[in-house]
Amino acid sequence: MREEIADALQAATVNGDKRRIATLRLVAAALKDKEAACREAGKPLPGGGDMTPLLQCMIRHREEAAFALEGQGRREEAGAERAVAEMVRELLPAPVSVGEIEAACRQIVSDTGSKGLRDVGRCMNALKERYQDKLNMIEAGSVMRALLS
C-alpha cells in the first residue's frame, strides 16, 4: 500500500497535479500516524489490508464534509471534497463481484462442512480470516445465509 501511494505521489508530482499531490500526502501522513500509534501501543505494524478501514474512514469524512458544504450552498467546495474522496477511493482494492463472493462462500461452506443456518457464524469467521478486507461482508452474509438455508 505504501509503495502504491509513493508511486502515485511521484506520478502526480511529475504531472503537476496539485490537488492529487495534497491528497496523497494527506493519505501518507494518515498511514504514518497509524503506524506511530501502533508502535506506541506495542501492536504489530498494519499491513495493506489493515489500511482499508482507514481509507474508508477518510472517504466517509470527505463525503460528510461535502454534504455539509452543499447544505450551506457552497457547491464548488463540496465538489472539491468529493474529488478528494474519489482520489482516496482509487487507492482501495477493487471490489469483488457477486459471483466471486458466492464462489468464496461455497468454498467456505465446503471446507467447514457446514449444513445449516446454525453454522453461519462459523462460516463468516472463516470467510473473514481468509478474505479479510477483499469481500463486502454484508453481501457475503446474505449469500452465506441463502446457501445454508
N, C-alpha and C positions, 0 to 999 in steps of 0.2 A: 504494500500500500504506500509506504513512504517513497519507494522508488518511482511509482506511478505519479505521485504528487510532484516529486522533484523533476521528473521528465516533463510533465505538463507545465510546471513553472518555467522551466528553461525554454520551452516552445513559446509560451506566452511572452516571455521577455524578448525573444528574437522577433516575434510578430508585433511587439509594442502594444499589446492589449492590456491597458492599464487596469480595467475592471477585473479581468481574469487574473492578473498578477496579484491584485489586492485580495481577491477571493482565495486563491491558492495559498497565499501567505497566511491568511486567517485560518485556513484548514490545517496548515503545517503547524501553526502556533497551538491550535487546539490539541493536535496529536502530541506535541511536546509536553503540554500541560498534563495531559492524561498519563503520559509516561512518567513524568515527575511525581505525580500523585501516587502512581503505583509503586515507584521506588520508595517514596516516603512511607507508604503503608506496608512495605515489605512484601508486596504482591508481585507475581511474575509480570513481566512487561507484556502489554497487549500485542496480539498478533493481528494479521489482516482482518480476520473475521470479527475480532473484538472492536474494530473501528466502525463497523456498520451502524451500531446504535448511536455512536457519537455523531456520525454524518447525518443520520436520520433526525436526530435532535436539532442539529444545525439547520436542516431544511425546514423542520417544523417551526422553528423560531422565525426564520425569514418569511415563511408564508403567513404566520400570525402577524408579523410586523406589516406585511403588505396589506393584509385585510384591514388592520387598524388605520393605515395611511389612506386607504381607499375610503374608509368611513369619514375621514377628515377632508376628503376631496383632493387629496394630493396624489393624483393618478400617476404622474411621472415618477415620483419616488417609489410608489408601490410597484411599478413596472421594474424599476431597478432592483428592488428586493426580490422579486420573482425571478429576475435574470440570475441573481446570485444563487438563489435556491436551485435553479436549473443547473448551474455550473457545478454545484456540490453534488447534485443528483447524478451527474455524469460520472462521478468517482465511485458510485455504488456498483456492486456487482450486478450484472444483467439479471432481471427477474426470470424465474423458471416457469415454463409453460405448464398449463393444467395437465397435459398428457405426461409430462415428466414427473409432476407431483404424484399423479396416480400410479405411475410405474414405481416410484420410490416407495409409496405406501404399500403397494402389493408386495414388493421385495421385503419390507419390514414385517408384514403380516406372515409371509412365508418363513422368514428367518426366525421369528419368535414363536411360531406355531400357534398364533392367536386364533381363537374360534368365535368369540362373541364380543358384545359391547363391553363386558367386564374388562377386556384386555386393551381398551382404547388408551388408557393412561400409560400402560407399559409400552405400547407401540409408539405413542407420541414421544415418550422419553428416549426410546431408541432412535427415532427419527431426528430428534434434536441433537443427539450425540453424533450421529452420522452426517447430518446435513447442515448443522448449525445455523448459519445465517443465510444459507442459499435458498431456503424454501420459505414461503409465506405460511406460517404455522396455522393461521386461521383457516386458509383454504385447505391445507393438509388435514386439519382436524375434521372438517366436514367430509372430505374424501375418505378418511380413515373410518369415520362412523358409518358411512354408506357401505364400505367394504365389509365391515364387521357386523352389520345388522342383518 
